[in-house]
């Protein structure tokens, strides 16, 4: 049974979501009524996915998501808000959010998104059994796709699921162009604007993780996509 951390300050909506997801989705849902409570609970218990209302007292959902990303880069996060502004959607993805849903929404739609995210997280385990490699050497770095780990000597960097998927695609096409469309469809299954913004954030993080080796570089190929250069 998958465990969901739900942070929602509206008690009626929170209980409705908790009851529905536990009944229909067969999840265990832990409900918190503000961001500070949700953060305390997250640090003490294991969860498989998070759903955070953005407008909450004490600690808003974006701040909460940012703090949780520092602890666990790979856990899926869905942001829910009454705001429908494009800036808020961009902020959600810039913070590493995996999905964004605008209130009012149908609970059935939320359930579909939860199941889709959990399925994506489980995909690396399935891919490991395929003929594609899961371990790579990138200059001085070693990348273990299955463990979601980049190693450089004694230094280790845990990466999120999407970061691992993106770096794996780049490694499979090392010194060749990985098209933007190919990456988006392979990882996000949709090449829309918001997924593209999200991928740009993950690329920036990967560049940061690999910056210690001057022989390694992820470059933009104008009008096409990206290339992992290893000299």
Legacy VTK file of the C-alpha trace (Angstrom):
# vtk DataFile Version 3.0
C-alpha trace
ASCII
DATASET POLYDATA
POINTS 231 float
0.000 0.000 0.000
1.447 3.350 -1.082
1.589 6.171 1.460
0.533 9.715 0.569
1.418 12.871 2.508
-1.456 15.313 1.968
-1.099 18.924 3.153
-4.400 20.834 2.886
-5.554 23.618 5.207
-9.232 23.311 4.262
-10.421 20.638 6.742
-13.473 19.644 4.701
-11.560 19.237 1.440
-8.696 17.515 3.228
-10.955 14.893 4.809
-12.822 14.403 1.526
-9.590 13.760 -0.366
-8.257 11.501 2.380
-11.399 9.368 2.488
-11.729 9.112 -1.295
-8.108 8.196 -1.961
-8.051 5.616 0.806
-11.268 4.055 -0.477
-10.793 4.245 -4.254
-7.037 4.266 -4.559
-6.302 1.895 -1.697
-3.693 4.283 -0.329
-2.775 5.231 3.202
-3.193 9.021 3.386
-1.681 11.124 6.185
-3.448 14.491 6.347
-1.717 17.621 7.656
-3.373 21.040 7.979
-0.386 23.321 7.451
3.075 23.241 5.926
5.005 23.097 9.189
3.062 20.045 10.378
3.586 18.353 7.005
7.344 18.931 7.140
7.603 17.491 10.662
5.658 14.395 9.638
7.711 13.924 6.468
10.983 13.868 8.402
9.689 11.103 10.685
7.819 8.781 8.320
8.163 7.201 4.870
5.967 8.379 1.999
5.698 7.459 -1.677
4.119 10.673 -2.979
3.187 14.155 -1.707
0.203 16.404 -2.484
0.599 19.982 -1.255
-1.869 22.841 -1.324
0.080 25.965 -2.259
-1.765 28.528 -0.102
-1.337 27.243 3.474
-0.680 28.927 6.837
2.714 28.803 8.597
4.489 27.377 5.540
3.184 27.557 1.967
3.248 24.577 -0.365
6.076 25.876 -2.569
8.351 26.432 0.433
7.411 23.018 1.789
8.154 21.356 -1.535
11.530 23.067 -1.793
12.545 21.908 1.699
11.398 18.345 1.053
13.303 18.243 -2.249
16.506 18.844 -0.246
15.776 15.764 1.871
14.395 13.491 -0.837
15.103 14.583 -4.449
13.155 11.685 -5.946
9.754 11.689 -4.251
6.901 12.774 -6.587
5.180 16.029 -5.592
1.834 17.343 -6.853
0.986 20.986 -6.124
-2.680 22.003 -5.821
-3.821 25.618 -5.820
-6.756 27.878 -6.600
-4.445 30.021 -8.722
-4.372 29.366 -12.447
-1.669 31.891 -13.374
1.095 30.688 -15.677
3.700 32.087 -13.250
2.471 29.750 -10.512
2.650 26.744 -12.793
6.172 27.689 -13.809
7.126 28.095 -10.133
5.740 24.652 -9.337
7.916 23.017 -11.982
10.963 25.169 -11.191
10.835 23.850 -7.630
10.975 20.309 -8.949
7.258 19.573 -8.760
6.143 16.631 -10.867
2.590 17.817 -11.494
0.225 20.729 -10.875
-3.547 20.714 -10.503
-5.826 23.759 -10.282
-8.775 23.992 -7.888
-11.559 23.203 -8.219
-10.654 19.802 -9.618
-12.335 16.431 -9.848
-10.952 13.959 -7.350
-10.985 11.310 -10.067
-8.518 13.441 -12.050
-6.225 13.720 -9.034
-6.313 9.938 -8.611
-5.320 9.458 -12.254
-2.375 11.815 -11.835
-1.243 10.057 -8.661
-1.320 6.661 -10.369
0.533 8.029 -13.410
3.332 9.489 -11.259
3.712 6.341 -9.189
3.916 4.303 -12.404
6.691 6.541 -13.736
8.663 6.178 -10.509
8.473 2.397 -10.812
9.724 2.398 -14.425
13.477 2.378 -13.623
13.074 -1.002 -11.920
11.429 -2.385 -15.053
13.998 -0.870 -17.386
16.840 -2.468 -15.427
15.810 -5.846 -16.774
16.044 -4.638 -20.378
19.068 -4.810 -22.658
19.931 -1.150 -22.058
22.839 -0.465 -19.689
22.226 1.027 -16.256
25.792 1.995 -15.298
27.879 4.609 -17.075
31.232 6.343 -16.869
31.116 10.099 -17.517
34.677 11.386 -17.391
35.698 11.121 -13.735
32.111 10.343 -12.709
30.325 7.027 -12.401
26.541 7.058 -12.804
24.334 4.255 -11.519
20.917 4.740 -13.078
19.171 2.106 -10.966
20.553 3.454 -7.679
20.048 7.050 -8.936
23.577 7.888 -7.835
26.456 9.917 -9.299
29.850 9.123 -7.784
33.132 11.006 -8.089
35.790 9.448 -5.880
34.456 9.595 -2.330
31.762 12.108 -3.263
28.220 10.885 -3.951
25.207 12.748 -5.296
21.715 11.240 -5.082
19.518 12.347 -7.982
15.776 12.389 -8.510
13.982 9.904 -10.747
13.591 12.386 -13.587
17.189 13.582 -13.267
18.310 9.954 -13.506
16.121 9.315 -16.547
17.382 12.446 -18.293
21.053 11.732 -17.547
20.614 8.150 -18.757
19.245 9.358 -22.086
22.179 11.744 -22.421
24.622 8.936 -21.584
23.049 6.596 -24.124
23.645 9.285 -26.774
26.986 10.534 -25.417
28.609 13.036 -27.821
25.459 12.875 -29.963
22.359 15.075 -30.034
19.457 14.145 -27.771
16.488 15.961 -29.256
14.270 17.960 -26.931
11.162 16.200 -28.214
12.687 12.748 -27.669
13.591 13.571 -24.062
10.206 15.064 -23.227
8.180 12.237 -24.764
10.381 9.564 -23.214
10.331 10.969 -19.671
7.216 13.147 -19.394
5.183 11.493 -22.193
4.159 14.998 -23.310
6.235 17.761 -24.928
4.141 20.704 -23.666
5.575 24.031 -22.489
5.476 23.304 -18.768
7.233 19.964 -19.103
9.862 21.720 -21.194
10.419 24.268 -18.416
10.686 21.467 -15.906
13.290 19.675 -18.028
15.355 22.868 -18.261
15.504 22.936 -14.463
16.681 19.323 -14.310
19.338 19.999 -16.958
20.665 22.890 -14.872
20.926 20.578 -11.868
22.746 17.912 -13.868
25.263 20.506 -15.075
25.859 21.456 -11.450
26.386 17.824 -10.426
28.978 17.313 -13.203
30.779 20.660 -13.001
33.900 19.364 -11.193
35.210 17.594 -14.304
36.212 20.098 -17.046
36.116 17.290 -19.637
32.371 16.860 -19.106
29.796 19.318 -20.442
26.090 19.328 -21.273
25.518 21.797 -24.095
22.440 23.154 -25.829
22.250 22.431 -29.552
20.241 25.333 -30.956
16.946 24.295 -32.483
17.553 20.610 -31.800
18.216 19.602 -28.214
21.184 18.745 -26.022
24.488 16.921 -26.127
26.558 15.322 -23.376
30.170 16.027 -24.359
32.894 13.900 -22.803
36.408 14.531 -24.078
LINES 1 232
231 0 1 2 3 4 5 6 7 8 9 10 11 12 13 14 15 16 17 18 19 20 21 22 23 24 25 26 27 28 29 30 31 32 33 34 35 36 37 38 39 40 41 42 43 44 45 46 47 48 49 50 51 52 53 54 55 56 57 58 59 60 61 62 63 64 65 66 67 68 69 70 71 72 73 74 75 76 77 78 79 80 81 82 83 84 85 86 87 88 89 90 91 92 93 94 95 96 97 98 99 100 101 102 103 104 105 106 107 108 109 110 111 112 113 114 115 116 117 118 119 120 121 122 123 124 125 126 127 128 129 130 131 132 133 134 135 136 137 138 139 140 141 142 143 144 145 146 147 148 149 150 151 152 153 154 155 156 157 158 159 160 161 162 163 164 165 166 167 168 169 170 171 172 173 174 175 176 177 178 179 180 181 182 183 184 185 186 187 188 189 190 191 192 193 194 195 196 197 198 199 200 201 202 203 204 205 206 207 208 209 210 211 212 213 214 215 216 217 218 219 220 221 222 223 224 225 226 227 228 229 230
